[in-house]
Amino acid sequence: MTSDAEVIEAVLRGDIDRYAELVNRYQRAAWTVAYSFVGNAEDAKELSQNGFVKAYQHLRGFRRDASFSTWLYRIVVNECKDFFKRKARRPAAVSLAAEPDDEGAVAFEPADTNGSPHDALADRELARQLHQAIQRLPRRQQTAFTLHHLQGMPVEEVAGVMDCRIGTVKTHLFRACEQLRVRLTPYLREGIPS
């Protein structure tokens, strides 16, 4: 497999079709990062695509000694932040007749699908609660938690995406985990059989 650096060099030399290799390589991960923030499949698709477009437009400014994936994820995270800023400026429209759309509401799937239907339902509810709790975290904590715990990025790479120190990422991770523990502990206690 050709390295990211080789593909980038080919694109910069004019072989723009080679950019599709990077898109294919990182499309799923970029979508997952965006989805972890916005919780909606269509919005995540649009935001991750916007991230690839911006990365392509600014490819000449990419530092070749950096990781392309880290740079791309930073762009996608920034797209998500801009999405929330735009959303906050728009007036909310409320429809009392319509039921909320649950498409993409659950970002986490239970690991064990061999349990009873009751266990599966409890797992899905816990996943929903976890998703909502992550969405309520302050943005920097949510970013650090999502990239490290959900995307599996090393702390050093998360620091690169967030453009901050490793110690700062660790602080965000600690605070995020504490807030999630506080928010989810009552739910977990309710689910424990007596």
CNS distance restraints for C-alpha pairs under 8 A (distance, minus, plus):
assign (resid   2 and name CA) (resid   6 and name CA) 6.38 0.50 0.50
assign (resid   2 and name CA) (resid   7 and name CA) 6.76 0.50 0.50
assign (resid   3 and name CA) (resid   7 and name CA) 6.44 0.50 0.50
assign (resid   4 and name CA) (resid   8 and name CA) 6.10 0.50 0.50
assign (resid   4 and name CA) (resid  22 and name CA) 7.03 0.50 0.50
assign (resid   4 and name CA) (resid  68 and name CA) 6.80 0.50 0.50
assign (resid   5 and name CA) (resid   9 and name CA) 6.13 0.50 0.50
assign (resid   5 and name CA) (resid  64 and name CA) 6.78 0.50 0.50
assign (resid   5 and name CA) (resid  68 and name CA) 7.95 0.50 0.50
assign (resid   6 and name CA) (resid  10 and name CA) 6.25 0.50 0.50
assign (resid   7 and name CA) (resid  11 and name CA) 6.23 0.50 0.50
assign (resid   7 and name CA) (resid  18 and name CA) 6.28 0.50 0.50
assign (resid   7 and name CA) (resid  19 and name CA) 6.98 0.50 0.50
assign (resid   7 and name CA) (resid  21 and name CA) 7.47 0.50 0.50
assign (resid   7 and name CA) (resid  22 and name CA) 7.52 0.50 0.50
assign (resid   8 and name CA) (resid  12 and name CA) 6.14 0.50 0.50
assign (resid   8 and name CA) (resid  19 and name CA) 7.28 0.50 0.50
assign (resid   8 and name CA) (resid  59 and name CA) 7.70 0.50 0.50
assign (resid   9 and name CA) (resid  13 and name CA) 6.18 0.50 0.50
assign (resid  10 and name CA) (resid  14 and name CA) 6.56 0.50 0.50
assign (resid  10 and name CA) (resid  15 and name CA) 5.48 0.50 0.50
assign (resid  10 and name CA) (resid  16 and name CA) 7.53 0.50 0.50
assign (resid  10 and name CA) (resid  18 and name CA) 6.95 0.50 0.50
assign (resid  11 and name CA) (resid  15 and name CA) 4.62 0.50 0.50
assign (resid  11 and name CA) (resid  16 and name CA) 4.63 0.50 0.50
assign (resid  11 and name CA) (resid  17 and name CA) 7.29 0.50 0.50
assign (resid  11 and name CA) (resid  18 and name CA) 5.97 0.50 0.50
assign (resid  11 and name CA) (resid  19 and name CA) 6.22 0.50 0.50
assign (resid  12 and name CA) (resid  16 and name CA) 7.43 0.50 0.50
assign (resid  12 and name CA) (resid  59 and name CA) 7.66 0.50 0.50
assign (resid  12 and name CA) (resid  60 and name CA) 7.08 0.50 0.50
assign (resid  18 and name CA) (resid  22 and name CA) 7.60 0.50 0.50
assign (resid  19 and name CA) (resid  23 and name CA) 6.51 0.50 0.50
assign (resid  19 and name CA) (resid  56 and name CA) 7.79 0.50 0.50
assign (resid  20 and name CA) (resid  24 and name CA) 6.00 0.50 0.50
assign (resid  21 and name CA) (resid  25 and name CA) 6.06 0.50 0.50
assign (resid  22 and name CA) (resid  26 and name CA) 6.12 0.50 0.50
assign (resid  22 and name CA) (resid  27 and name CA) 7.93 0.50 0.50
assign (resid  23 and name CA) (resid  27 and name CA) 5.22 0.50 0.50
assign (resid  23 and name CA) (resid  52 and name CA) 7.07 0.50 0.50
assign (resid  24 and name CA) (resid  28 and name CA) 7.94 0.50 0.50
assign (resid  26 and name CA) (resid  30 and name CA) 5.98 0.50 0.50
assign (resid  26 and name CA) (resid  69 and name CA) 7.22 0.50 0.50
assign (resid  27 and name CA) (resid  31 and name CA) 6.12 0.50 0.50
assign (resid  27 and name CA) (resid  48 and name CA) 7.52 0.50 0.50
assign (resid  28 and name CA) (resid  32 and name CA) 6.13 0.50 0.50
assign (resid  29 and name CA) (resid  33 and name CA) 6.21 0.50 0.50
assign (resid  29 and name CA) (resid 151 and name CA) 7.67 0.50 0.50
assign (resid  30 and name CA) (resid  34 and name CA) 6.33 0.50 0.50
assign (resid  30 and name CA) (resid  48 and name CA) 5.51 0.50 0.50
assign (resid  30 and name CA) (resid  72 and name CA) 7.70 0.50 0.50
assign (resid  30 and name CA) (resid  73 and name CA) 6.37 0.50 0.50
assign (resid  30 and name CA) (resid  76 and name CA) 6.81 0.50 0.50
assign (resid  31 and name CA) (resid  35 and name CA) 5.94 0.50 0.50
assign (resid  31 and name CA) (resid  44 and name CA) 5.66 0.50 0.50
assign (resid  31 and name CA) (resid  45 and name CA) 5.82 0.50 0.50
assign (resid  31 and name CA) (resid  47 and name CA) 7.74 0.50 0.50
assign (resid  31 and name CA) (resid  48 and name CA) 5.22 0.50 0.50
assign (resid  32 and name CA) (resid  36 and name CA) 5.98 0.50 0.50
assign (resid  32 and name CA) (resid  44 and name CA) 7.53 0.50 0.50
assign (resid  32 and name CA) (resid 151 and name CA) 7.78 0.50 0.50
assign (resid  33 and name CA) (resid  37 and name CA) 6.76 0.50 0.50
assign (resid  33 and name CA) (resid  73 and name CA) 7.36 0.50 0.50
assign (resid  33 and name CA) (resid  76 and name CA) 7.43 0.50 0.50
assign (resid  33 and name CA) (resid  77 and name CA) 7.41 0.50 0.50
assign (resid  33 and name CA) (resid 146 and name CA) 7.28 0.50 0.50
assign (resid  33 and name CA) (resid 147 and name CA) 7.07 0.50 0.50
assign (resid  33 and name CA) (resid 151 and name CA) 7.13 0.50 0.50
assign (resid  34 and name CA) (resid  38 and name CA) 6.25 0.50 0.50
assign (resid  34 and name CA) (resid  39 and name CA) 7.99 0.50 0.50
assign (resid  34 and name CA) (resid  44 and name CA) 4.82 0.50 0.50
assign (resid  34 and name CA) (resid  45 and name CA) 7.66 0.50 0.50
assign (resid  34 and name CA) (resid  47 and name CA) 6.47 0.50 0.50
assign (resid  34 and name CA) (resid  48 and name CA) 6.18 0.50 0.50
assign (resid  34 and name CA) (resid  76 and name CA) 6.50 0.50 0.50
assign (resid  34 and name CA) (resid  77 and name CA) 6.82 0.50 0.50
assign (resid  34 and name CA) (resid  80 and name CA) 6.45 0.50 0.50
assign (resid  35 and name CA) (resid  39 and name CA) 4.98 0.50 0.50
assign (resid  35 and name CA) (resid  40 and name CA) 6.04 0.50 0.50
assign (resid  35 and name CA) (resid  41 and name CA) 6.24 0.50 0.50
assign (resid  35 and name CA) (resid  43 and name CA) 7.59 0.50 0.50
assign (resid  35 and name CA) (resid  44 and name CA) 4.72 0.50 0.50
assign (resid  35 and name CA) (resid  45 and name CA) 7.88 0.50 0.50
assign (resid  35 and name CA) (resid 107 and name CA) 7.69 0.50 0.50
assign (resid  36 and name CA) (resid 107 and name CA) 6.82 0.50 0.50
assign (resid  36 and name CA) (resid 146 and name CA) 6.54 0.50 0.50
assign (resid  37 and name CA) (resid  80 and name CA) 6.82 0.50 0.50
assign (resid  37 and name CA) (resid 135 and name CA) 6.92 0.50 0.50
assign (resid  37 and name CA) (resid 142 and name CA) 7.73 0.50 0.50
assign (resid  37 and name CA) (resid 143 and name CA) 7.78 0.50 0.50
assign (resid  37 and name CA) (resid 146 and name CA) 7.82 0.50 0.50
assign (resid  38 and name CA) (resid  43 and name CA) 6.93 0.50 0.50
assign (resid  38 and name CA) (resid  44 and name CA) 6.51 0.50 0.50
assign (resid  38 and name CA) (resid  80 and name CA) 7.14 0.50 0.50
assign (resid  39 and name CA) (resid  44 and name CA) 7.47 0.50 0.50
assign (resid  39 and name CA) (resid 104 and name CA) 5.98 0.50 0.50
assign (resid  39 and name CA) (resid 105 and name CA) 5.86 0.50 0.50
assign (resid  39 and name CA) (resid 106 and name CA) 7.60 0.50 0.50
assign (resid  39 and name CA) (resid 107 and name CA) 6.82 0.50 0.50
assign (resid  40 and name CA) (resid  44 and name CA) 6.01 0.50 0.50
assign (resid  40 and name CA) (resid 103 and name CA) 6.95 0.50 0.50
assign (resid  40 and name CA) (resid 104 and name CA) 5.06 0.50 0.50
assign (resid  40 and name CA) (resid 105 and name CA) 6.75 0.50 0.50
assign (resid  41 and name CA) (resid  45 and name CA) 6.13 0.50 0.50
assign (resid  41 and name CA) (resid 103 and name CA) 7.50 0.50 0.50
assign (resid  41 and name CA) (resid 104 and name CA) 5.66 0.50 0.50
assign (resid  42 and name CA) (resid  46 and name CA) 6.29 0.50 0.50
assign (resid  43 and name CA) (resid  47 and name CA) 6.04 0.50 0.50
assign (resid  44 and name CA) (resid  48 and name CA) 5.96 0.50 0.50
assign (resid  45 and name CA) (resid  49 and name CA) 6.10 0.50 0.50
assign (resid  46 and name CA) (resid  50 and name CA) 6.09 0.50 0.50
assign (resid  47 and name CA) (resid  51 and name CA) 6.18 0.50 0.50
assign (resid  47 and name CA) (resid  76 and name CA) 6.62 0.50 0.50
assign (resid  47 and name CA) (resid  79 and name CA) 6.03 0.50 0.50
assign (resid  47 and name CA) (resid  80 and name CA) 6.64 0.50 0.50
assign (resid  48 and name CA) (resid  52 and name CA) 6.44 0.50 0.50
assign (resid  48 and name CA) (resid  76 and name CA) 5.80 0.50 0.50
assign (resid  48 and name CA) (resid  79 and name CA) 7.91 0.50 0.50
assign (resid  49 and name CA) (resid  53 and name CA) 6.30 0.50 0.50
assign (resid  50 and name CA) (resid  54 and name CA) 6.13 0.50 0.50
assign (resid  50 and name CA) (resid  76 and name CA) 7.63 0.50 0.50
assign (resid  50 and name CA) (resid  79 and name CA) 7.34 0.50 0.50
assign (resid  51 and name CA) (resid  55 and name CA) 6.04 0.50 0.50
assign (resid  51 and name CA) (resid  72 and name CA) 6.77 0.50 0.50
assign (resid  51 and name CA) (resid  73 and name CA) 7.97 0.50 0.50
assign (resid  51 and name CA) (resid  75 and name CA) 5.53 0.50 0.50
assign (resid  51 and name CA) (resid  76 and name CA) 4.85 0.50 0.50
assign (resid  51 and name CA) (resid  79 and name CA) 6.65 0.50 0.50
assign (resid  52 and name CA) (resid  56 and name CA) 6.11 0.50 0.50
assign (resid  52 and name CA) (resid  72 and name CA) 7.18 0.50 0.50
assign (resid  53 and name CA) (resid  57 and name CA) 6.16 0.50 0.50
assign (resid  54 and name CA) (resid  58 and name CA) 6.13 0.50 0.50
assign (resid  54 and name CA) (resid  75 and name CA) 7.46 0.50 0.50
assign (resid  55 and name CA) (resid  59 and name CA) 5.69 0.50 0.50
assign (resid  55 and name CA) (resid  72 and name CA) 6.41 0.50 0.50
assign (resid  55 and name CA) (resid  75 and name CA) 7.19 0.50 0.50
assign (resid  58 and name CA) (resid  62 and name CA) 6.83 0.50 0.50
assign (resid  62 and name CA) (resid  66 and name CA) 7.82 0.50 0.50
assign (resid  62 and name CA) (resid  68 and name CA) 7.96 0.50 0.50
assign (resid  62 and name CA) (resid  71 and name CA) 7.90 0.50 0.50
assign (resid  66 and name CA) (resid  70 and name CA) 7.70 0.50 0.50
assign (resid  66 and name CA) (resid  71 and name CA) 7.51 0.50 0.50
assign (resid  67 and name CA) (resid  71 and name CA) 6.38 0.50 0.50
assign (resid  68 and name CA) (resid  72 and name CA) 6.01 0.50 0.50
assign (resid  69 and name CA) (resid  73 and name CA) 6.02 0.50 0.50
assign (resid  70 and name CA) (resid  74 and name CA) 6.21 0.50 0.50
assign (resid  70 and name CA) (resid 157 and name CA) 6.42 0.50 0.50
assign (resid  70 and name CA) (resid 158 and name CA) 7.72 0.50 0.50
assign (resid  70 and name CA) (resid 160 and name CA) 6.45 0.50 0.50
assign (resid  70 and name CA) (resid 161 and name CA) 5.39 0.50 0.50
assign (resid  71 and name CA) (resid  75 and name CA) 6.43 0.50 0.50
assign (resid  71 and name CA) (resid 160 and name CA) 7.77 0.50 0.50
assign (resid  71 and name CA) (resid 161 and name CA) 6.37 0.50 0.50
assign (resid  72 and name CA) (resid  76 and name CA) 6.29 0.50 0.50
assign (resid  73 and name CA) (resid  77 and name CA) 6.01 0.50 0.50
assign (resid  73 and name CA) (resid 161 and name CA) 6.28 0.50 0.50
assign (resid  74 and name CA) (resid  78 and name CA) 6.16 0.50 0.50
assign (resid  74 and name CA) (resid 160 and name CA) 7.93 0.50 0.50
assign (resid  74 and name CA) (resid 161 and name CA) 4.51 0.50 0.50
assign (resid  74 and name CA) (resid 162 and name CA) 6.49 0.50 0.50
assign (resid  75 and name CA) (resid  79 and name CA) 6.18 0.50 0.50
assign (resid  76 and name CA) (resid  80 and name CA) 6.30 0.50 0.50
assign (resid  77 and name CA) (resid  81 and name CA) 6.32 0.50 0.50
assign (resid  77 and name CA) (resid 143 and name CA) 7.60 0.50 0.50
assign (resid  78 and name CA) (resid  82 and name CA) 6.17 0.50 0.50
assign (resid  79 and name CA) (resid  83 and name CA) 6.08 0.50 0.50
assign (resid  80 and name CA) (resid  84 and name CA) 6.37 0.50 0.50
assign (resid  81 and name CA) (resid  85 and name CA) 6.32 0.50 0.50
assign (resid  82 and name CA) (resid  86 and name CA) 6.14 0.50 0.50
assign (resid  83 and name CA) (resid  87 and name CA) 6.09 0.50 0.50
assign (resid  84 and name CA) (resid  88 and name CA) 6.02 0.50 0.50
assign (resid  85 and name CA) (resid  89 and name CA) 6.47 0.50 0.50
assign (resid  86 and name CA) (resid  90 and name CA) 6.54 0.50 0.50
assign (resid 102 and name CA) (resid 106 and name CA) 7.96 0.50 0.50
assign (resid 105 and name CA) (resid 128 and name CA) 7.10 0.50 0.50
assign (resid 105 and name CA) (resid 131 and name CA) 7.81 0.50 0.50
assign (resid 106 and name CA) (resid 124 and name CA) 7.74 0.50 0.50
assign (resid 106 and name CA) (resid 127 and name CA) 6.38 0.50 0.50
assign (resid 106 and name CA) (resid 128 and name CA) 5.25 0.50 0.50
assign (resid 106 and name CA) (resid 131 and name CA) 6.52 0.50 0.50
assign (resid 107 and name CA) (resid 127 and name CA) 7.23 0.50 0.50
assign (resid 107 and name CA) (resid 128 and name CA) 7.49 0.50 0.50
assign (resid 107 and name CA) (resid 131 and name CA) 6.21 0.50 0.50
assign (resid 108 and name CA) (resid 127 and name CA) 5.36 0.50 0.50
assign (resid 108 and name CA) (resid 128 and name CA) 7.51 0.50 0.50
assign (resid 108 and name CA) (resid 131 and name CA) 7.23 0.50 0.50
assign (resid 109 and name CA) (resid 123 and name CA) 8.00 0.50 0.50
assign (resid 109 and name CA) (resid 124 and name CA) 7.00 0.50 0.50
assign (resid 109 and name CA) (resid 127 and name CA) 6.69 0.50 0.50
assign (resid 110 and name CA) (resid 120 and name CA) 7.42 0.50 0.50
assign (resid 110 and name CA) (resid 123 and name CA) 5.66 0.50 0.50
assign (resid 110 and name CA) (resid 124 and name CA) 6.56 0.50 0.50
assign (resid 110 and name CA) (resid 127 and name CA) 7.15 0.50 0.50
assign (resid 113 and name CA) (resid 120 and name CA) 6.58 0.50 0.50
assign (resid 115 and name CA) (resid 119 and name CA) 5.74 0.50 0.50
assign (resid 115 and name CA) (resid 120 and name CA) 6.37 0.50 0.50
assign (resid 116 and name CA) (resid 120 and name CA) 6.24 0.50 0.50
assign (resid 117 and name CA) (resid 121 and name CA) 6.11 0.50 0.50
assign (resid 118 and name CA) (resid 122 and name CA) 6.20 0.50 0.50
assign (resid 119 and name CA) (resid 123 and name CA) 6.05 0.50 0.50
assign (resid 120 and name CA) (resid 124 and name CA) 6.17 0.50 0.50
assign (resid 121 and name CA) (resid 125 and name CA) 6.19 0.50 0.50
assign (resid 122 and name CA) (resid 126 and name CA) 6.12 0.50 0.50
assign (resid 122 and name CA) (resid 191 and name CA) 7.56 0.50 0.50
assign (resid 123 and name CA) (resid 127 and name CA) 6.11 0.50 0.50
assign (resid 124 and name CA) (resid 128 and name CA) 6.17 0.50 0.50
assign (resid 125 and name CA) (resid 129 and name CA) 6.13 0.50 0.50
assign (resid 126 and name CA) (resid 130 and name CA) 6.02 0.50 0.50
assign (resid 126 and name CA) (resid 187 and name CA) 7.82 0.50 0.50
assign (resid 127 and name CA) (resid 131 and name CA) 6.11 0.50 0.50
assign (resid 128 and name CA) (resid 132 and name CA) 6.25 0.50 0.50
assign (resid 129 and name CA) (resid 133 and name CA) 6.07 0.50 0.50
assign (resid 129 and name CA) (resid 184 and name CA) 7.37 0.50 0.50
assign (resid 130 and name CA) (resid 134 and name CA) 6.14 0.50 0.50
assign (resid 130 and name CA) (resid 180 and name CA) 7.67 0.50 0.50
assign (resid 130 and name CA) (resid 184 and name CA) 7.21 0.50 0.50
assign (resid 131 and name CA) (resid 135 and name CA) 6.27 0.50 0.50
assign (resid 132 and name CA) (resid 136 and name CA) 6.41 0.50 0.50
assign (resid 133 and name CA) (resid 137 and name CA) 6.69 0.50 0.50
assign (resid 133 and name CA) (resid 180 and name CA) 6.27 0.50 0.50
assign (resid 133 and name CA) (resid 183 and name CA) 6.79 0.50 0.50
assign (resid 133 and name CA) (resid 184 and name CA) 7.68 0.50 0.50
assign (resid 134 and name CA) (resid 142 and name CA) 6.19 0.50 0.50
assign (resid 134 and name CA) (resid 180 and name CA) 7.14 0.50 0.50
assign (resid 135 and name CA) (resid 142 and name CA) 7.05 0.50 0.50
assign (resid 137 and name CA) (resid 141 and name CA) 6.14 0.50 0.50
assign (resid 137 and name CA) (resid 142 and name CA) 5.39 0.50 0.50
assign (resid 137 and name CA) (resid 176 and name CA) 6.73 0.50 0.50
assign (resid 137 and name CA) (resid 179 and name CA) 7.58 0.50 0.50
assign (resid 138 and name CA) (resid 142 and name CA) 6.04 0.50 0.50
assign (resid 139 and name CA) (resid 143 and name CA) 6.05 0.50 0.50
assign (resid 140 and name CA) (resid 144 and name CA) 6.22 0.50 0.50
assign (resid 140 and name CA) (resid 172 and name CA) 6.81 0.50 0.50
assign (resid 141 and name CA) (resid 145 and name CA) 5.99 0.50 0.50
assign (resid 141 and name CA) (resid 172 and name CA) 4.75 0.50 0.50
assign (resid 141 and name CA) (resid 173 and name CA) 6.25 0.50 0.50
assign (resid 141 and name CA) (resid 175 and name CA) 7.09 0.50 0.50
assign (resid 141 and name CA) (resid 176 and name CA) 5.38 0.50 0.50
assign (resid 142 and name CA) (resid 146 and name CA) 5.87 0.50 0.50
assign (resid 142 and name CA) (resid 176 and name CA) 6.97 0.50 0.50
assign (resid 143 and name CA) (resid 147 and name CA) 6.08 0.50 0.50
assign (resid 143 and name CA) (resid 162 and name CA) 7.83 0.50 0.50
assign (resid 144 and name CA) (resid 148 and name CA) 5.96 0.50 0.50
assign (resid 144 and name CA) (resid 158 and name CA) 6.51 0.50 0.50
assign (resid 144 and name CA) (resid 162 and name CA) 7.76 0.50 0.50
assign (resid 144 and name CA) (resid 169 and name CA) 6.19 0.50 0.50
assign (resid 144 and name CA) (resid 172 and name CA) 6.29 0.50 0.50
assign (resid 144 and name CA) (resid 173 and name CA) 5.97 0.50 0.50
assign (resid 145 and name CA) (resid 149 and name CA) 5.45 0.50 0.50
assign (resid 145 and name CA) (resid 150 and name CA) 7.05 0.50 0.50
assign (resid 145 and name CA) (resid 172 and name CA) 7.59 0.50 0.50
assign (resid 145 and name CA) (resid 173 and name CA) 5.62 0.50 0.50
assign (resid 145 and name CA) (resid 176 and name CA) 6.61 0.50 0.50
assign (resid 145 and name CA) (resid 177 and name CA) 7.87 0.50 0.50
assign (resid 146 and name CA) (resid 150 and name CA) 4.92 0.50 0.50
assign (resid 146 and name CA) (resid 151 and name CA) 6.29 0.50 0.50
assign (resid 147 and name CA) (resid 151 and name CA) 4.83 0.50 0.50
assign (resid 147 and name CA) (resid 152 and name CA) 6.46 0.50 0.50
assign (resid 147 and name CA) (resid 153 and name CA) 5.77 0.50 0.50
assign (resid 147 and name CA) (resid 158 and name CA) 6.31 0.50 0.50
assign (resid 148 and name CA) (resid 152 and name CA) 4.91 0.50 0.50
assign (resid 148 and name CA) (resid 153 and name CA) 4.69 0.50 0.50
assign (resid 148 and name CA) (resid 154 and name CA) 6.20 0.50 0.50
assign (resid 148 and name CA) (resid 155 and name CA) 6.44 0.50 0.50
assign (resid 148 and name CA) (resid 158 and name CA) 6.60 0.50 0.50
assign (resid 149 and name CA) (resid 153 and name CA) 7.39 0.50 0.50
assign (resid 153 and name CA) (resid 157 and name CA) 6.13 0.50 0.50
assign (resid 153 and name CA) (resid 158 and name CA) 6.28 0.50 0.50
assign (resid 154 and name CA) (resid 158 and name CA) 6.38 0.50 0.50
assign (resid 155 and name CA) (resid 159 and name CA) 6.18 0.50 0.50
assign (resid 155 and name CA) (resid 166 and name CA) 6.46 0.50 0.50
assign (resid 155 and name CA) (resid 169 and name CA) 6.82 0.50 0.50
assign (resid 155 and name CA) (resid 170 and name CA) 7.36 0.50 0.50
assign (resid 156 and name CA) (resid 160 and name CA) 6.48 0.50 0.50
assign (resid 156 and name CA) (resid 166 and name CA) 5.93 0.50 0.50
assign (resid 157 and name CA) (resid 161 and name CA) 6.29 0.50 0.50
assign (resid 158 and name CA) (resid 162 and name CA) 6.03 0.50 0.50
assign (resid 158 and name CA) (resid 166 and name CA) 7.98 0.50 0.50
assign (resid 158 and name CA) (resid 169 and name CA) 7.11 0.50 0.50
assign (resid 159 and name CA) (resid 163 and name CA) 5.59 0.50 0.50
assign (resid 159 and name CA) (resid 164 and name CA) 5.15 0.50 0.50
assign (resid 159 and name CA) (resid 165 and name CA) 5.72 0.50 0.50
assign (resid 159 and name CA) (resid 166 and name CA) 5.39 0.50 0.50
assign (resid 159 and name CA) (resid 168 and name CA) 7.90 0.50 0.50
assign (resid 159 and name CA) (resid 169 and name CA) 6.04 0.50 0.50
assign (resid 160 and name CA) (resid 164 and name CA) 6.71 0.50 0.50
assign (resid 164 and name CA) (resid 168 and name CA) 6.51 0.50 0.50
assign (resid 164 and name CA) (resid 169 and name CA) 7.20 0.50 0.50
assign (resid 165 and name CA) (resid 169 and name CA) 6.55 0.50 0.50
assign (resid 166 and name CA) (resid 170 and name CA) 6.30 0.50 0.50
assign (resid 167 and name CA) (resid 171 and name CA) 6.23 0.50 0.50
assign (resid 168 and name CA) (resid 172 and name CA) 6.26 0.50 0.50
assign (resid 169 and name CA) (resid 173 and name CA) 6.10 0.50 0.50
assign (resid 170 and name CA) (resid 174 and name CA) 6.07 0.50 0.50
assign (resid 171 and name CA) (resid 175 and name CA) 6.16 0.50 0.50
assign (resid 172 and name CA) (resid 176 and name CA) 5.97 0.50 0.50
assign (resid 173 and name CA) (resid 177 and name CA) 6.10 0.50 0.50
assign (resid 174 and name CA) (resid 178 and name CA) 6.19 0.50 0.50
assign (resid 175 and name CA) (resid 179 and name CA) 6.16 0.50 0.50
assign (resid 176 and name CA) (resid 180 and name CA) 6.11 0.50 0.50
assign (resid 177 and name CA) (resid 181 and name CA) 5.99 0.50 0.50
assign (resid 178 and name CA) (resid 182 and name CA) 6.23 0.50 0.50
assign (resid 179 and name CA) (resid 183 and name CA) 6.11 0.50 0.50
assign (resid 180 and name CA) (resid 184 and name CA) 5.85 0.50 0.50
assign (resid 181 and name CA) (resid 185 and name CA) 5.66 0.50 0.50
assign (resid 182 and name CA) (resid 186 and name CA) 7.62 0.50 0.50
assign (resid 183 and name CA) (resid 187 and name CA) 7.80 0.50 0.50
assign (resid 184 and name CA) (resid 188 and name CA) 6.19 0.50 0.50
assign (resid 185 and name CA) (resid 189 and name CA) 6.15 0.50 0.50
assign (resid 186 and name CA) (resid 190 and name CA) 6.36 0.50 0.50
assign (resid 187 and name CA) (resid 191 and name CA) 6.54 0.50 0.50
assign (resid 188 and name CA) (resid 192 and name CA) 6.53 0.50 0.50
